[in-house]
Amino acid sequence: MTDPNLSATPQTLSTVPSKPSFWNDPQKRALVFQVLLVIGIGILLWFIFSNTLHNLEKRGIRTGFDFLSRPAGFGISQTLIPYTEASTFGRTFFVGLLNTLLVAGLGIIFATILGFAVGIARLSTNWLISRIALVFIETIRNIPPLLQILFWYRAILPLLPGPKDSMSLAELFYLHKRGLTIPAPLTEPAFVWTLWAVLGALVLAFLIARWAKYRRESTGQQFPVFWTVLVVIIGLPTLVFFLTGSPLNWDIPALRGFNFQGGLTVIPELTALLLALSIYTAAFIAEIVRSGIQSVYKGQTEAASALGLRPNRTLQLVVIPQAMRVIIPQLTSQYLNLTKNTSLGVAIGYPDLVNVFAGTTLNQTGQAVEIIFMTMLVYLVISLVISMFMNWYNKRMALVER
Amino acid sequence: MVAYVNTETLPSLPPPKGLQGPAAWMRQNLFSNWINGTITVVLVIGILAALIPFVNWAFIKADWVGTSRDDCTSGGACWVFVYVHFKLFMLGLYPEAETWRALLVGGILVLTLAGLMIKGVPLKKYIQIFALFFFPIVAYVLLSGGYFGLPHVETNFWGGLLLTLVIAIVGIVAAFPLGILLALGRRSSMPIVKAICVVFIEVWRGVPLITVLFMSSVMLPLFLPEGMEIDKLLRALVGITLFQAAYLAEVVRSGLQAIPKGQTEAANALGLTYWQGMYKVILPQALKIVIPGIVNSFIALFKDTSLVLIIGLFDLLATIQGAFSNPKWLGYAIEGYLFAALVYWIFCFGMSRYSQHVERSLKTTH
């Protein structure tokens, strides 16, 4: 006997699922939603665009980037490339950009050194050292960077003596109200060979490291990479320097009347900005370093010493490589923050990009849209480059999991 | 064979010497070896050499109260400067007769925050709703006036700590909904929505706040139709809100990523729509995890509010700078900046402690 239900074809169920109504189909709904969104944003942008054009026209401001080739007509207190009042606004842009990059670069170096020192001090077994580091971190982190910059520039630097009775170190370095005066290098044409030697030494050092790693992996033999590389990097340029006849002289600053002649004067704005930003960022870097080192399990250190590694080898081969995996990504984002914070220099008149370009140039030409756009683009490019580096590094360093 | 069996309990030994007490603690933590000992001694001398003159200047020889700089006679810090300008630093040029309004807003703020933060306060849900939706309205009506017979106070009279707090709180509250939407958009499966959100977030996060403020003060008037004027404070607030929304979006996204996929699937299986599922299931869990992150980004915002002085608003830092640039009070920059630093520090340190406390209390795993 067969079950009629099994043999009979079901009448009520259709094999084709019923079509959902247009609005209930997630795919179509998503499409409609996105089209509406694009239209909405398009209308908003068009609204902004047409208003801007109208307003600019009413104020008699020409649009376009022609202004970049017009003469600027104002001086800048610190220029890394030749610049006069007759230079163009385009040149102003590069002067500002280089000044920004100068603070950012120097700040990154100082902040890293100070930050690592404080971070390691935080982990010291000496209670006093670790407390001092803690107080430093908690004080500095919780005070706005702008306040710190202004504090150094307007409260501390004016306390320094004037150029006449400046504090001097070995009659070479002078610290006074108007900045820090140091001997300036005067290079002869042959000095370029020394620079080439530095580059060559770096390439050579890289090749030595590659070869040593290859040999260690294939034969297991160690090679004193660190010392060899040190000798190459210091020795080669020094050798070339003396072979080409020491083509470098120093312009020693000397006091003439009320000011210094010769030498190189670091403007006080740069000093204040560097001090404040290095210290502020160092407090964050210290916390990153501390948490990075603490993130390496104690078992790793114990295992390393069980294998017979001496404490400094343990640090070098086991702890630091693992801590770096945690430290580097956060460190890069701190570098990025520091670079963005250099724009605070505008508050004390440091001639950075925001000050000379988005400030003075904007006031003189009135071309707000182009100038703000270019300024933002510069910072965007810097942050994109840094985050690309970060992604590349993360991919390289990520734990290879099975 | 003789066996010794002790029939009596031995008396307990005295504790090992040098493991307890302050002397032992110092030996372990300060003088564990001769290098550490030397460092400790040098540091103690250094700290004393720096601290004694500072304490002497800031407290012992300082002048505290008075009416003008002539009252600063002792050669130490002149806190008279802060004493005289205290109202200016707190409220800016807010009219004398209306001071009670600003103080009332401050009082309501403190009570609301206490209600939100202290455990075991009843009706917490209503306090939250009040804080998010009604407090901004109440505060605006009280501060700005123009309603209920309160005289109108222009925003250029708002200043000092009041303005700093207004910018910080408006920044975070207004950025919050936008930040959540951006975070949801960034995790959306719709490619165009996702692309728009990613671009928006990354652009704002990639530029410094000062360029955003320049943009909002210079370009915003160009964007609006002719004849539509918005005041300086509002322009700055628009810039700060958009900037902050991008940062909050990343914080919220980190919370959304921490919620297991099963939660979304369960919500779908129950027949909840996307928005119902988000509102009832995902967001309550995600936002709870990111409270410390939100507090941290609020701290960053609080510090960043000081940047508005560059576009000419009179926040705490700007009023202090204005006060010591006054010829009558020239030369008290250090006192002024130290006071500003102290105020910022109290707020930021307090909030970071609170965020750490929340983080610990949320940690339910071992």
HADDOCK unambig.tbl for C-alpha pairs under 7 A between the chains (distance, minus, plus):
assign (segid A and resid 30 and name CA) (segid B and resid 190 and name CA) 6.58 0.50 0.50
assign (segid A and resid 34 and name CA) (segid B and resid 192 and name CA) 6.34 0.50 0.50
assign (segid A and resid 34 and name CA) (segid B and resid 193 and name CA) 6.49 0.50 0.50
assign (segid A and resid 48 and name CA) (segid B and resid 223 and name CA) 4.81 0.50 0.50
assign (segid A and resid 48 and name CA) (segid B and resid 224 and name CA) 6.72 0.50 0.50
assign (segid A and resid 51 and name CA) (segid B and resid 222 and name CA) 6.68 0.50 0.50
assign (segid A and resid 51 and name CA) (segid B and resid 223 and name CA) 5.46 0.50 0.50
assign (segid A and resid 51 and name CA) (segid B and resid 224 and name CA) 5.97 0.50 0.50
assign (segid A and resid 51 and name CA) (segid B and resid 225 and name CA) 5.45 0.50 0.50
assign (segid A and resid 52 and name CA) (segid B and resid 222 and name CA) 4.90 0.50 0.50
assign (segid A and resid 52 and name CA) (segid B and resid 223 and name CA) 5.02 0.50 0.50
assign (segid A and resid 55 and name CA) (segid B and resid 222 and name CA) 5.84 0.50 0.50
assign (segid A and resid 55 and name CA) (segid B and resid 226 and name CA) 6.92 0.50 0.50
assign (segid A and resid 125 and name CA) (segid B and resid 29 and name CA) 6.43 0.50 0.50
assign (segid A and resid 126 and name CA) (segid B and resid 29 and name CA) 5.20 0.50 0.50
assign (segid A and resid 126 and name CA) (segid B and resid 30 and name CA) 5.26 0.50 0.50
assign (segid A and resid 126 and name CA) (segid B and resid 36 and name CA) 6.50 0.50 0.50
assign (segid A and resid 127 and name CA) (segid B and resid 29 and name CA) 5.24 0.50 0.50
assign (segid A and resid 127 and name CA) (segid B and resid 30 and name CA) 5.99 0.50 0.50
assign (segid A and resid 128 and name CA) (segid B and resid 30 and name CA) 6.86 0.50 0.50
assign (segid A and resid 128 and name CA) (segid B and resid 40 and name CA) 6.76 0.50 0.50
assign (segid A and resid 142 and name CA) (segid B and resid 344 and name CA) 6.91 0.50 0.50
assign (segid A and resid 142 and name CA) (segid B and resid 345 and name CA) 5.05 0.50 0.50
assign (segid A and resid 142 and name CA) (segid B and resid 348 and name CA) 5.35 0.50 0.50
assign (segid A and resid 142 and name CA) (segid B and resid 349 and name CA) 6.03 0.50 0.50
assign (segid A and resid 143 and name CA) (segid B and resid 303 and name CA) 6.92 0.50 0.50
assign (segid A and resid 143 and name CA) (segid B and resid 341 and name CA) 5.82 0.50 0.50
assign (segid A and resid 143 and name CA) (segid B and resid 344 and name CA) 5.87 0.50 0.50
assign (segid A and resid 143 and name CA) (segid B and resid 345 and name CA) 5.50 0.50 0.50
assign (segid A and resid 144 and name CA) (segid B and resid 303 and name CA) 4.64 0.50 0.50
assign (segid A and resid 144 and name CA) (segid B and resid 304 and name CA) 6.77 0.50 0.50
assign (segid A and resid 146 and name CA) (segid B and resid 306 and name CA) 6.87 0.50 0.50
assign (segid A and resid 146 and name CA) (segid B and resid 307 and name CA) 6.96 0.50 0.50
assign (segid A and resid 151 and name CA) (segid B and resid 337 and name CA) 6.23 0.50 0.50
assign (segid A and resid 154 and name CA) (segid B and resid 333 and name CA) 6.99 0.50 0.50
assign (segid A and resid 155 and name CA) (segid B and resid 333 and name CA) 5.40 0.50 0.50
assign (segid A and resid 155 and name CA) (segid B and resid 334 and name CA) 5.31 0.50 0.50
assign (segid A and resid 340 and name CA) (segid B and resid 207 and name CA) 6.87 0.50 0.50
assign (segid A and resid 340 and name CA) (segid B and resid 208 and name CA) 4.98 0.50 0.50
assign (segid A and resid 341 and name CA) (segid B and resid 208 and name CA) 6.83 0.50 0.50
assign (segid A and resid 343 and name CA) (segid B and resid 210 and name CA) 6.87 0.50 0.50
assign (segid A and resid 347 and name CA) (segid B and resid 310 and name CA) 6.15 0.50 0.50
assign (segid A and resid 368 and name CA) (segid B and resid 218 and name CA) 6.69 0.50 0.50
assign (segid A and resid 368 and name CA) (segid B and resid 219 and name CA) 6.50 0.50 0.50
assign (segid A and resid 369 and name CA) (segid B and resid 219 and name CA) 6.72 0.50 0.50
assign (segid A and resid 372 and name CA) (segid B and resid 215 and name CA) 6.49 0.50 0.50
assign (segid A and resid 376 and name CA) (segid B and resid 207 and name CA) 5.85 0.50 0.50
assign (segid A and resid 376 and name CA) (segid B and resid 211 and name CA) 6.84 0.50 0.50
assign (segid A and resid 379 and name CA) (segid B and resid 206 and name CA) 6.37 0.50 0.50
assign (segid A and resid 379 and name CA) (segid B and resid 207 and name CA) 5.40 0.50 0.50
assign (segid A and resid 380 and name CA) (segid B and resid 203 and name CA) 6.74 0.50 0.50
assign (segid A and resid 380 and name CA) (segid B and resid 206 and name CA) 4.96 0.50 0.50
assign (segid A and resid 380 and name CA) (segid B and resid 207 and name CA) 5.88 0.50 0.50
assign (segid A and resid 383 and name CA) (segid B and resid 206 and name CA) 5.59 0.50 0.50
